[in-house]
Amino acid sequence: MRKLIATIMVSSLILGGCSTVHEEENCASQSIPASQYKGQGFQPVAEKSAIAHAKKYREEYEKLGEQFFKDNFSLNVKATNVVGSGDAVEVYVHCDDHDIVFNASIPFDMESIHEEGSMRSIDNGDTMSDMVGTVLSGFEYRANKEKMDNLEKYLKDKEDKYHYTGFTDEAITKTQNIGYQNNYFYITTSSTKLRDYRKHFEPLIKESDDDFKKHMKQLKSKKDTYINTEITTTLFSTLDEYDEKIIRKNTLSMAKEMRKEPSIPHNFTFHLLFSNNKLKINDPNISNNQINEYRVFDHDGFKN
């Protein structure tokens, strides 16, 4: 396998608009409404040489990123962004293959484009296991596609009533790497060893939808193959001012309504999260904002 950076970056919503450490302070006070952020200026903190290298060899790194997911997960992905990151190059990808949908990123060192051969890994360490978890969020989406799509529509329909917006499509595909994500929520799953993915989950990819759902349910019913799954919303308040009292009232009201809505998923831990509508250019991470969070449903851990 070609040499990869030791730490695979799969952390949630790590965005940026400042290219070097010296520029961070100048960008810290810049912000933009979520509805206007489409990935413009996205550049994680990186060495100048890494930024230049990413731009010069963009196509080569796009191919590496796409090959990595094909060789290791048997899934076709499309590279959506290539940026310098630290002293390396990070490739962002979007997968929509056999209704398995997710966003991820993978870092490569600057010598990777000169190496040849398969990228298939036998790494069962923590960082690769985190990447498997990112991929499996797409499996959870497919296994629960109808209700996940219903939830997306439900949240879209409630925008005006509860005064919020979500991430733009462009921001998601260019800058997000947490797994399955749409405008209003994302799905996370627990880490899983690569060998377990290949043994238990990879064979499901080409199954019919009915068989896929059945076998995913069977895998989640066993302790050895159970994956913990959570849903978190990304709702940016569009009120003129972020009023904690109003936001809290809206959160509780919305949670009460959701518990009575049978068309959306109730079988996962669900975090209803509201934030103010300003994203920092250098780090537009919703968790950095003023936040009001409420657990609508709670399903932690394996249940016998």
Beta strands, then each sheet from edge to edge (+ up, - down):
strand 1: 31-32
strand 2: 77-85
strand 3: 88-97
strand 4: 100-108
strand 5: 164-165
strand 6: 185-189
strand 7: 229-233
strand 8: 235-237
strand 9: 269-275
strand 10: 279-280
strand 11: 291-297
sheet 1: 1+ 10-
sheet 2: 2+ 3- 4+
sheet 3: 5+ 8- 9- 7- 6+
sheet 4: 5+ 8- 9- 11+
end
